[in-house]
Amino acid sequence: MGGFLRVLTFSVALVVAGPSFGAELYWPERGADRICRSLPDGSSWSVFVSGVDTVEKLAVDDVGRYVYWPQYDTRIVARVSLEGGVPETLLENIGGVTSVALDPVGGKLYWISAWGSLGRANLDGSDPETLVTGLGAPQDIALDITGGKMYWGDLSTSILQRANLDGSGIEDLITGVDASGVELDLVSSKIYWADQNADFIGWANLDGSDPQNLIIGLLNPNGMAIDHDLGKLYWAESTDLVRRANLDGSNPETLVTGLDFVRGVAFDFRDAVFSDDFESGGTTAWSGTTP
C-alpha cells in the first residue's frame, strides 16, 4: 500500500457555504490556511474553507461536487462538498503532496509528491497505490484521461514529463524548464507550463514538440487552470496574485491581489450561469483585493 493509510476522520476546518451561481474560480492560500473562490473575473470573492493549514494545489470534481486538496505539513489529502459541510480526511501519512488531479468518471484521485513519487486512490481515499517512484522533486500533475496520460514537471531535473495513467511508459518531453505548474488544453492539444525560475509561462504540443515562451516578464508563476468558455488561462503568481490572459498569451491582467502564498487555481464550471446577487448569499465576500 506504499505506506499510505486511509482514514475516515474529520478536519477542524470551517466551511462557509454560499449559493451556487455557475462557474467559479477557486484558489488555495497556504499562508492564510484557507481556500477561497470568486467569479471568473475575480470579483465578489469569498472564503470557502478556513482552518486548512499549508494547503497546496487543489482540484474540483464537477461530477461528484467536491473540492479536493492536500495539506503539506499535516500530510493529508482531504475533500469537502461544494455545497458546504464538514471536510473529510481521505488519506493520511502521505508526505510532500503539492498537487492533486481527478478522474471523476473513472473514480480516481491522483496526487504528486515533491518527495519523488506519484500515486492514486479511489475518490473516497480507498485502495491507494504508488504509481511512480524515483523522481526528483515533481510539483504539479495534469491528466489527459482520453489520451491515457498524466503530465508533471520536476524541479530537481528541470524536465517536463508524462506517463501512462498507470505510471508506465515515462517520457521526457521538454528539458531545461522548471515547471511548478502544468495545465492541459485538450481542445487545442497543448500543454502549458509555469516556469517559476525563468518567470514565464510556456506552451507546446502535447508530445512536447514546438515549445515556446508564451507569457514573459512574470514573477514566480505557479498553478494554472483554463476556462474555454471565456478563452482564458488563469494562474497564480508572485505568491499573492491571481491573473489571467487569453489562451494565446495576449492581454494578461491581474484579477486578485494581496493574497497570502497562493499556489494555484481551479474551476468549478457547474452550469456556467452567473448571478448578479453573489454577495448577498451569506458569505464573507470581497471584490478584487483583500480587505
N, C-alpha and C positions, 0 to 999 in steps of 0.2 A: 504493500500500500504506500510505499515511498515515505513512510513516517508521518503521513497525514492522518488526523483524527477528525472524524465527522462528529459534530455535536449538535444538539438542538437546545441551545440556550438563547437568552435574550440580551441584547445590548442595553446599556443605560442611556442610549441616545433619546432625544426628544424629536418627534416628527410633528411639524406644524403643517397640517394638510389644508389645502385650499381647493377651490373648484377647478374643474377641468375645462381647458379652452383650446384644445388642439395642440399644434406644435409648440414645444417648449424646449429651451436650451438649459442644460444642467452643467454645473462645474463643481469640483471639489476644492475646498480651501484648506490645505494641510495645516497652515499656521493658525487658522481660526477654528479648527476642529468642527467643520460644518460642510454641508452640501447645499448649494443654492440653485435657483432656477429663475428663468426670465422668459419673456417673449423673444423671438428670434432677432429682434433689433436691439436687444439688451435692455429694453425698458421694463419698468414695473417688476424689478427682480426682488426675490424674497428668499428667506432662509427656509429650506425644505427639511433638513435634518441637522440637528445640533448634537454636540457631545460625542462626535466620532473622531477620535484622535488620529493624527497623522494619516488622514485619508488620502488615497492615491487616485489614479485614473479610474473612472467608473464606466459603467455600461448600462444601457437601458433596454429592457425587454418589452418591445411593443406588443408582443403576443400575450405573454403571461401577466403583463402590467406590474413589473418590478423594476427597481433600480438596484444594481449590484456594485459593490466597491470593496477594495482591500484596505486594511489599516496596517501600516508598515510596522510600527513599534509593537503593537499588540499581536501581530502575526495572525490575523484572522481575515476571512472573507465573509461579508455579510450582505443582506438584502433587506428591502422593505417595499411594501406595496406602494405604487404610485398614487394610490388614493389615501395613503396615510396608514397609521397603525404602529405596532411595536417592531423595531428592527430585529431580525433573526440572524444569529451567527451560524453560518453554514460549514465553515472549515476553520479549524484551529491548528496551531503549531505549524504554520505554513509561512516560512521566513522569506523576507525580501521581495514580497509581491508588490509590483509597481503598476500593474495594469491587468484588467480583465476584459474578456470579449465573450460574446454569446452566440450560440446557435439555438434560437428558440424552437425552431421546427424539429431539429434533431434532439432537443432536450439536453444540451451540453453547455457547461460553463468552462471556459478556458482561462488560464492565468499564466503570467510570466513572472519569473523571479530574478531579480538582479543578482542573486547568488548563483545563477548559472543554469537554470532549468525552466522548462515549460511543462504544464500539466493540464488536466481537465477532470471534470466530475459531472455528474448529473446536475441539473439546475437546482435541486434541493440539497446539494452537497454530498450526496451518496456516491459510492463507488469512485473515489478519487484515484487517479493514476498519473504517474510521471511519464511524459512522452519523450522529452529530450533532456539530456544532461550534458555536462562538459562544456557549456557555453561560458563566455567571459562575464559580461555584465549586460544582459539583454534588458530592454527598458519598456517597450510598448509592443502590443500584439494586435493584429488586424486579421480578419477572417474573410476568405472567399469560399463560401460554402458550396456554391455551384461548381466552382473550379476545383474544389477539394484541396485548397491550400491555406496555410497560415503564414503570415509575414511578420518580421520583427527586425529591430535594429539592435546592434551590440556595441555598446560604448567602449568596451575593452579592446575589441578587434577593429573597430571602425568599419564594420561590414553590415550591409543590409541583406537579410537572408530570408528564405522561405523554405517550407517543407510541406509534405502531405499532412492532412489533418490528424493522422495517427503518429506523426513525428518522424516518419521515414522520408528518405529522399531529400536531405538537406541540400540546398543550393545557395551559393554566394551570388547575389545579384549585382550589387554595387559596392565597390570598395572606396575607402577614404572618406566616409561620411559618418558623422557622429549623430545618429538618428535617435533622438529622445522621444520623438513622436512619429507614428506611422498611421496613414489612413488610405483607404482604397476607394477609388471611383470606378465601380464595376460597370457603370453605364458607358464610360469612355475608355475603359480598360487601362486606367492609370493608377500608379501608386504615388502618393505624396509622402515626403518625409521632412521633419523639422530637425535641422542641424543646430544643436544648442551651442556648439563651439564656434562654428563658422557663421552663425547668426543669419541663416537664410532658410527658406522653405524650397525644396526641390521637387521635381516630379520626373517620372519616367514611365515607360510602358510596363505592364505587369511582369514581364520577363526580365526587367532591368535594363532593357535597351533604350537608347536615346535619352540618357539622364540630362537634365537641365536645371540650372538655378532659376527658380520661378519668382520668388519674392525675396529681395535682398535688403540689407540695412536694418534687420530686426535685432532684438536683444533677447537671447536665450529663449527662442520659441520652443513650444512643447506640444502636448497632445492636441489632436485635431478632430474635426467632425465636418461632414458635408450635409448641406441642405440642397437637394436637387431642385425642389420647387422654386427656390429663390436663386439657384445657381451660385451658391456661396460656399466658400471654405472658411471654417471657423478654427481658431487656435488660441491657446494660452500663450502669454508672452511676458517675459521680464518678471515673473512670479506675481505680478499684481494687475495684469491686464487680460481682458478678453477682446479679441479682434476678429475681423473677417475681411475677405476680399472676394472678388469674382473667381470662379474656378480656374480662369487663365492667369490669375495673379494680379489682375488690374484692380484699381480702385480700393486699396486697403484702407480700412477705417477702424477706429477704436470704439468699442461698444460699452465696456465697463472698466472703470479704473478703481484704484485704491483697495484692491483685494490683498489677501494675505497668503502668499505662496500657493497660487492656483496652479494645478498640474495638468489640466486637460479639460476637454469639453465633450458633451454627448447630447444627442437629441432624443426626445420622445415626440414622435410625429403625430400620434393619435389620429384625429380626423382632419388635422390641418385647418380647423375653423377657429378663428380668433374672436375674442370678445373685447369690447371697449371698457369692460367693467372689472378688469383683473384685480385692481387694488381694493375692491370692496368685499373681497371674499374672506376676510378674517385673518389673513396672513400679515406678517410684518413685511411690507414692500417698500422698495426704494427705486428710483429711476436713475440709472446710469452710474452714479458714484456712491461710495459708501457714505453712510450718514455720519 
